[in-house]
Amino acid sequence: MNMNPMKPMLLTSAGRAFDHDDFIFEVKWDGWRIILHKDGERVEAYTKNGGCISDRFPELGEVAQSIKAQKAIIDCEGVCIKNDKPNFDDFSYRGRLQDPIKIRSAMITHPVTFVAFDVLYADRWHLDDPLIERKKILQELIIPNEYILPTLFVKGTGKQLSQLTIDRDLEGIVAKRLDSTYKPGVRSGDWIKIKNYKQIDTIILGYRTEPHFAFVVGLNFRTVSNKPVAVVEVGVSPEEKMAFLEIAKGLHTGKKKNIQWIEPRLCCRIQYRDRTDTHHLREVSFKGFLFDKKPEDCKWGY
């Protein structure tokens, strides 16, 4: 085994949770996909694109002591837990840091845990072993602590786990076939992510009428106000569109390309399923106007 980065096995997507005896179900952790390579006392951390970010996580020294094998490759999600759930922005902050002083400080303010869900190598290759066997090996391989722990899973009952993640405002679940082998770099139907929809209150910053009517909505962040985060086409009724256009006539500030920008005074609630690293929201739909909401209160929840 060498310490060169490996590409992780990738997931397909599904819209709804399901029950099936041929699958196990895990919580989908909201962080960065990380592949850990251990060789003796040395542990390297690689992103899913192959970037080495080991120097940003001094915690890896403790992780090495918690992996029983002399040599191992483990598929993980790097997370920062805040208010009892993973916080994507906190881990992204840790992943971007390069200054040693800031990194040491962030170990206290943004502690990291590597949540392990698969083993590729543990003193021998396990890629062709069925998933359920790799899960047993993983449980025996890791000494759980605050730095690394194996994720829990359930057999067959995806709907129940999905509802639990909804109740706890988590990202969703992952369904995996019990007998699936590990295919590096392959997007396989044997692994399926099922993300939960979320809702958030946003500011209407502008709109377009062609080719389809849509709102441009934004949010307030710590360092920037009224940042556009989505274009919302779905869910606006003809009556809501007409009422909005009448109000918007007195709020126009300028037009660029096909977007008519308006003063940031009106708010609405939207539903979304996913977001990018730059907070652009995906699979969005309109859920209603919020006439009593103050624009300054439409903030990204950290």
C-alpha positions in Angstrom: 0.0 0.0 0.0 1.2 3.5 -0.8 0.0 6.9 0.5 -1.2 8.2 -2.9 -4.7 9.5 -2.9 -7.6 7.2 -3.9 -10.9 8.4 -5.5 -13.9 7.6 -3.3 -16.9 5.6 -4.4 -19.6 8.1 -5.4 -23.4 8.1 -4.8 -26.5 8.4 -7.0 -29.6 10.3 -5.8 -33.1 9.4 -5.0 -36.1 11.6 -4.0 -37.7 9.5 -1.2 -36.6 7.2 1.6 -37.5 3.6 1.3 -37.4 0.3 3.3 -35.6 -2.7 1.8 -34.0 -5.8 3.4 -31.1 -5.7 1.0 -29.9 -2.3 2.2 -28.4 -0.6 5.2 -29.1 3.0 6.0 -26.8 5.7 7.5 -27.1 9.3 8.4 -25.7 11.6 5.7 -23.2 13.8 7.5 -22.8 17.4 6.4 -19.1 17.9 6.0 -16.3 17.1 3.6 -15.6 13.6 2.2 -12.2 12.6 3.4 -10.1 9.6 2.7 -7.6 8.8 5.5 -4.4 6.9 4.8 -2.5 5.5 7.8 1.0 4.1 7.6 2.5 3.5 11.1 2.2 6.7 13.1 1.5 8.8 10.1 -2.0 9.6 8.8 -2.7 11.6 5.7 -6.0 13.2 4.8 -7.2 13.6 1.2 -10.2 15.3 -0.2 -12.4 13.6 -2.7 -10.5 15.4 -5.5 -7.2 14.1 -4.2 -5.9 17.2 -2.4 -3.8 16.6 0.6 -5.0 18.6 3.6 -3.2 16.8 6.4 -1.3 19.8 7.7 -4.7 21.5 8.5 -5.7 18.9 11.0 -3.2 18.3 13.8 -5.9 16.0 15.3 -4.6 13.3 12.8 -1.9 12.5 15.3 -4.6 11.3 17.7 -6.5 9.6 14.9 -3.4 7.4 14.2 -3.6 6.1 17.8 -7.2 5.1 17.3 -6.8 2.9 14.2 -5.5 -0.5 15.2 -4.0 -1.6 11.9 -0.5 -0.7 11.0 -1.6 0.4 7.5 -5.2 1.4 6.6 -7.3 3.4 4.2 -10.6 4.6 5.6 -13.5 6.5 3.9 -14.8 9.2 6.2 -16.8 12.4 6.5 -14.9 15.2 8.2 -17.4 17.2 10.4 -17.6 19.9 13.0 -20.5 19.4 15.4 -22.3 22.5 16.6 -25.6 22.6 18.5 -25.7 18.8 18.3 -25.5 18.5 14.5 -22.8 18.9 11.8 -22.0 22.4 10.6 -20.8 22.4 7.1 -19.4 26.0 7.2 -17.4 25.2 10.3 -15.6 22.3 8.7 -15.1 24.3 5.5 -13.4 27.0 7.7 -11.1 24.4 9.1 -10.4 23.0 5.6 -9.3 26.4 4.3 -7.0 27.3 7.1 -3.3 27.2 6.4 -1.7 29.5 9.1 -0.4 27.3 11.9 -1.4 29.7 14.6 -5.0 29.9 13.3 -5.1 26.2 12.9 -4.1 25.7 16.6 -6.8 28.1 17.7 -9.4 26.5 15.5 -8.7 23.1 17.1 -10.4 24.6 20.2 -13.1 26.7 18.5 -13.9 24.3 15.6 -13.0 20.8 16.8 -13.1 18.1 14.1 -14.4 14.6 14.1 -13.8 12.1 11.3 -16.9 9.9 11.0 -15.8 6.6 9.3 -18.2 4.7 7.2 -16.0 2.3 5.1 -12.6 0.6 5.1 -10.7 0.1 1.9 -7.5 -1.3 3.3 -6.6 -2.7 6.8 -3.3 -4.6 6.4 -4.8 -6.0 3.2 -7.3 -4.8 0.5 -11.0 -5.1 1.3 -12.4 -3.5 -1.9 -14.0 -6.8 -3.0 -15.4 -7.7 0.3 -19.2 -7.1 0.7 -20.1 -4.0 2.5 -21.6 -5.7 5.5 -18.2 -7.5 6.1 -16.3 -4.2 5.7 -18.6 -2.7 8.3 -17.6 -5.5 10.8 -14.0 -4.9 10.0 -14.4 -1.1 10.5 -16.0 -1.6 14.0 -13.1 -3.8 15.1 -10.5 -1.4 13.5 -11.4 1.9 15.2 -11.2 2.8 18.9 -14.0 5.4 19.0 -13.2 8.8 20.5 -13.7 12.5 19.9 -11.4 12.5 16.9 -12.7 9.4 14.9 -15.6 7.1 15.2 -17.5 4.6 13.0 -20.9 5.8 11.8 -24.0 3.9 13.0 -26.3 2.2 10.5 -29.6 0.3 10.5 -30.7 -2.6 8.3 -33.8 -2.4 6.2 -35.6 0.6 7.8 -34.7 3.6 5.8 -38.0 5.5 6.3 -37.7 5.5 10.0 -34.1 6.8 9.9 -35.1 9.4 7.4 -37.8 10.7 9.6 -35.4 10.9 12.5 -33.0 13.0 10.4 -35.9 15.3 9.4 -36.9 15.7 13.1 -33.4 16.6 14.0 -32.8 18.9 11.0 -30.0 16.8 9.5 -29.0 16.6 5.9 -30.6 13.2 5.1 -29.6 9.5 4.8 -27.6 7.2 2.6 -28.8 3.8 1.4 -26.2 1.1 0.6 -26.6 -2.4 -0.6 -25.4 -5.0 1.9 -23.4 -6.9 -0.7 -21.9 -3.9 -2.5 -18.2 -3.9 -3.2 -16.1 -0.7 -3.1 -15.6 0.8 -6.5 -13.1 3.8 -6.3 -14.2 6.7 -8.5 -17.4 5.0 -9.7 -20.9 6.6 -9.2 -22.8 3.5 -8.3 -26.5 2.8 -7.9 -25.5 0.6 -4.9 -25.1 3.7 -2.9 -27.9 6.2 -2.9 -28.2 9.6 -1.1 -31.6 10.8 -0.1 -31.4 14.5 1.0 -34.0 16.2 3.1 -35.7 19.4 2.0 -35.2 22.4 4.2 -36.9 25.8 4.4 -35.4 29.3 4.9 -36.6 32.9 4.9 -35.1 35.0 2.2 -35.1 38.6 0.8 -36.5 39.2 -2.7 -33.7 41.1 -4.4 -35.2 41.1 -7.9 -37.1 39.2 -10.5 -37.3 38.2 -14.2 -40.2 37.7 -16.5 -38.5 35.9 -19.3 -38.1 33.1 -20.3 -40.0 32.1 -17.1 -41.1 34.3 -14.2 -38.7 33.9 -11.2 -37.6 35.6 -8.0 -33.9 36.3 -7.3 -33.6 35.8 -3.5 -30.8 36.5 -1.1 -29.6 36.2 2.5 -27.6 38.2 5.0 -24.2 36.7 6.0 -21.6 37.7 8.6 -19.5 39.5 6.0 -22.0 40.4 3.3 -25.6 41.6 3.2 -28.2 40.8 0.5 -26.2 38.1 -1.2 -28.1 36.3 -4.0 -28.5 32.6 -3.2 -31.1 31.3 -5.6 -33.4 31.9 -8.6 -36.9 30.6 -7.7 -39.1 29.6 -10.6 -41.3 26.9 -9.0 -44.3 27.4 -6.7 -45.4 30.9 -7.5 -49.2 31.1 -8.4 -50.5 33.5 -11.0 -52.2 35.5 -8.3 -49.0 35.8 -6.2 -47.1 36.8 -9.3 -49.7 39.6 -10.2 -49.7 40.9 -6.6 -45.9 41.0 -6.5 -45.5 42.8 -9.8 -47.9 45.5 -8.6 -46.0 46.1 -5.4 -42.6 45.8 -7.2 -43.4 48.8 -9.5 -42.5 51.2 -6.7 -39.3 49.4 -5.7 -37.3 49.2 -9.0 -33.6 50.2 -8.7 -32.2 49.1 -12.1 -32.2 46.4 -14.7 -29.3 44.3 -15.8 -29.7 41.8 -18.6 -33.0 40.2 -17.8 -33.1 40.8 -14.1 -35.1 43.7 -12.7 -33.5 44.5 -9.3 -35.6 46.0 -6.5 -35.1 47.5 -3.1 -34.6 44.7 -0.5 -37.8 45.2 1.4 -39.9 42.1 0.7 -39.3 38.6 2.1 -40.4 35.1 1.2 -40.0 31.6 2.4 -38.4 29.1 0.1 -37.8 25.3 0.2 -34.5 23.8 -1.0 -32.7 20.5 -1.0 -29.0 21.2 -1.4 -26.5 24.0 -1.5 -23.0 24.6 -3.0 -19.9 25.6 -1.0 -20.7 29.2 -1.9 -24.2 28.9 -0.5 -26.1 28.8 -3.8 -29.3 26.9 -3.1 -30.5 24.0 -5.3 -33.9 22.5 -6.1 -35.7 25.5 -4.8 -39.4 26.4 -4.7 -41.5 29.3 -3.4 -43.5 28.6 -0.2 -45.1 32.1 0.4 -44.6 35.8 1.1 -43.6 37.0 4.5 -45.0 40.5 4.8 -44.2 40.8 8.5 -40.6 39.6 8.2 -37.8 42.2 8.4 -35.2 41.8 5.6 -32.4 42.2 8.1 -33.7 39.1 9.9 -33.3 36.9 6.8 -29.9 35.4 7.7 -28.0 32.2 6.9 -28.1 30.0 10.0 -24.6 29.1 11.1 
